[in-house]
Amino acid sequence: MDGKKRADIKVGALVDIVLKKDQRSGQLTRGHVKKILTNSPNHPHGIKVMLEEGNQVGRVKNILNEE
């Protein structure tokens, strides 16, 4: 699943995100969702989240599992 719909993303889910500094290269960072930062129900570039690992912030590209 891609990360464009807020309803698909749950706190604790394992996701791949693109950090702001990695937007050009497209490098993905994997982690568990700590907080969902985007308020709108969907976003064309992916829902913005904060990861539990290192409090990194980025946009969800892939949802790997839901917990």
Beta strands, then each sheet from edge to edge (+ up, - down):
strand 1: 14-19
strand 2: 29-36
strand 3: 48-51
strand 4: 57-65
sheet 1: 1+ 2- 3+ 4- 1+
end
